[in-house]
Amino acid sequence: MTKFQEDPLYGDGVHYDAHHINYGCDLQFYIKYAQNSNGPILELACGTGRLTIPIAKKGLDVTGLDISEGMLKQARTKTKKLGLNIEYIHADCRNFNLDRKFNLIYYPFNSIAHLTKTSDIEACFSCVKHHMTDDGIFIVDHFNPCLDILNRNQNKVREATRYPDPYSSEEVVITETLKYDKATQVSHIKWFYKVHTEAEFVHELCMRVIFPQEFDALMKYNSFDIINKFGDFDESPFQSDSPKQIMVCRKKK
């Protein structure tokens, strides 16, 4: 079994890049805050360097942290080809100690949803505060939950996405089912991967759903002051129909 089959979403960074090649709506937002911070900068769940590398290309001191070696391998490969100097750390965002402080820490692309327990979020936020300078900024973005999606028929299979297989001329087709547990606020998503002539294989993804008032409360009781809450990367104010919840915070003094 290949790394891709073991963990198709995060095990193979080449596949991840092919899957997300058209996603970039957050790039200019994070570049702006990175430049305003003047570094140093820490990206949690940096993956293959989709944001880390463009920020480093602006001449800023940025460090990437991720729990997946497959993702970091691809990030290091791309970074080396570009002749950039980026430190990548293999670590868990719930438990890390880098022995330095950062003017900006950001946790992008709904990655907080992988922390399915409140205690996991609290542990992560504790590490973040420990690594922030006194006037540092912490940004975390998460989707704005859609009840129509959460209440879907859990047995119905829908196409999620498709993208070119980076190792062949064929296409990867992903279909999905979604079962939402209201008690735990966790979506149990099954992604069914079909890659040309190979047999279909399944990957389960568990994603925490954080509702708007709950998100505000999580930030506040974990000793963050919310400077802004945006509804999208154009920095529009958060509203009921906003697609995103983007928190821009400082730690309380």
N, C-alpha and C positions, 0 to 999 in steps of 0.2 A: 504494500500500500504506500502511495506517495504522500509527501507532506501535504499536498493539495487535498488528497482524499481524506487524510486524517483531520485536517482543519482547513476546509476550503476557503474560508473567509480571511483567516489571519495566518495560516501556516505557510503560504507561498506568496511572498511579496510581489512577485512578477504578475501573478494572477490578480492580486489586489489592485495593482496599478491599472491593469487592463479593465477591470471591473469599474473603477472609479475615474477613468480617464477624462470624462466630461464634467466631473464635479469640481467647481472652483469658485462658487458664488461667495465663499467666505474669505477668499485669499486677500483681497484688497483691504477688507476690514481688519484682519489680523496684521497685515503689513503696516497699516496706519498706526495701530496701537504699539506695535513693536518699535517703530521709528520714534514715536512720542516718548517711549520709555528710555530710549537710548541704550538699552541693555544694562546688565545681562538679562537674558530671557530663558525661561524654561517651558518647554512644551511637554505636557503629559499626554500619553498615548499618541506619540508622534508617528507611529506606523512607519511607512516607507519614506517619510520626509516630505510629504506632499506640501506641507506648509513650512516646515523647518528649513528646507533648502532655499526656497525663494526669499525667506527672511535673511538667511545667511548671505545670499547674493547681494543684499543691500548693505553689506559690510557690518552687520550687527553680530554681537556675541550671543549665540543661541545654542542651547543644549537640548537634546531630545531624549525622552525617557519612554520606554515601552516594555511590556512584559513578554512580547513575542520575539523570539530570536529570528524567526523567518522574516518578519517585517523589518527588523533592524539590519539583517543581512542585505536586503534590497536597498535600504536607506544608505548604508555604507558604500555599496557598489556605485550608486548614483552620485554620491558625494565625492568619491574618489575620482570618478570620471570628469567631474566638473572642477577638480582641483580646489575644493573648499575645505575649510577646517571646522568641522562640527563634531562635538563630543556626543556620542550616543551611549546611553546608560541602559543596561538590561536590568530592570527593576519593576517591582509592583508599586503602583501609585498609592497603595494603602500603607506602605511601609518602606520608606527610603530615607536616606540621610546622605546628602551630597556635600556637606560641610562648606556650603556657601549660600549666599543670599541673592535673590533675583528681584529686579525692578518690575518685571512682568512674568506672571505664570498664567498660562492659558491651557484649557482642557476642552478641545474642540470636537466637532462632528458627532454630537450625541454620545460621546464615549462614556459619560457619566452613567448612562443607562445600563452599562455592564455591571455597575455596582448595585446588585439587586437587593442588598440588605442595608437598612439605615445605618447600621454599625460600620459597614464598609465605607459609606459616604463620610461618616464622621471621622474615620481613621484617615481617609484621604485628605479631608479638609484640615485635619490637625497637622499633617505633613506639609501641606501647602503653607499654612500660617508660619510654621517653623522656618520655611525657606524664603519668606517674603521680607524685603526691606521694609522699614517703617512706613514709607510712603508708597510701597509697591502696589501694583494692581493685579487682581485675580479675575480672569474672565472664564466663564463656563457657558457653553451653549447646549441646549436640549430642545427637542421638538415640542411644540404645543400639542398636547394630546387631542386626538380626534375621536369622539365617541362612536362615530359611524364605523371607523376602522376597528376599534376595540370590540364592538358588538357584532362583528361579522360572523357568519356561519362558520364554525370552527372546522367543519368537515369539507368545506368547499376549497378546491385547489385553484389558485389563481397564478397567472404568470407575474413574476416579480420584476425580472429584468433579463436581458441577454447581452452578451458582449463577445468580441472575437477572442478565441483561445490563443494566448500568446505563444503557444508551442506548436501551433498548426494553422491551417487555413480554415479550420472549422469554427463553429460557434458554440459558446457555452450558454445554455438556456436554464434559467432558474425559475421554478414554480414554488409556491409556498402555501402553507396553511398557518393560521394564527389562532391560538387559544389564549384568551385573556383571563387571568385569575384576579378577580376583584378584591379578594382578601389580602393578597400579597402585593397587588399592583404590578405584577410581572406578566409580560406577554411571552408566551412560549411559541416561538416561531420555528417551523420546520421548513428548511429550504431543500428542495429536491434538485440536485444538479444532474444535468445531462450533457455530456461532452462527446460529440460526434458518435462514434461507434461504441464507446464505453458504456457499461451498465450504469444506470442511474444510481446515485448514492445520496444519502440524507445527512444533513447537518442541522442540529438544533441550536437555536440562538435564544437566550433568555435576556429580555430587556426590561428594565425597571421603567415604569411610567410615573413621572413626577408632575402633578397638577400645579397650576400657577400659584395659588395661595400657599400650597405646601412648599413649593420651591422657595418662595420668599421667606417662609418660616425657617426652612433648613439653613439658609444663609445667615439669618439673624441670630438664631440660637447657637450657631457655630461661630459666633463673634465676627461676622462680616457686616460692614455697612454697604448697602446697595447704592452705588452712585447713579447707575442707570440700568434700566431694564428695557431692552429693545425687542421689537417683534420680528425683526429681520436684519440682515447685514447692511441694509441701507440706513440703519440707525433710526428707523421709524419707531415711535413709542409702542410699547406692547399693548395690544388690544385683544379682545375676545377671539377675533378671526385671524390673528397673527400666526404665521407658520412656525415661528421659532420663539424660544425664550432665551434671551442672551443677557446674562448677568455680568455687569461690570462692577467690581467690588474692591473695597479696601478692608484690611483687618481693623477691628475696633481698637482704639487706643485707650 
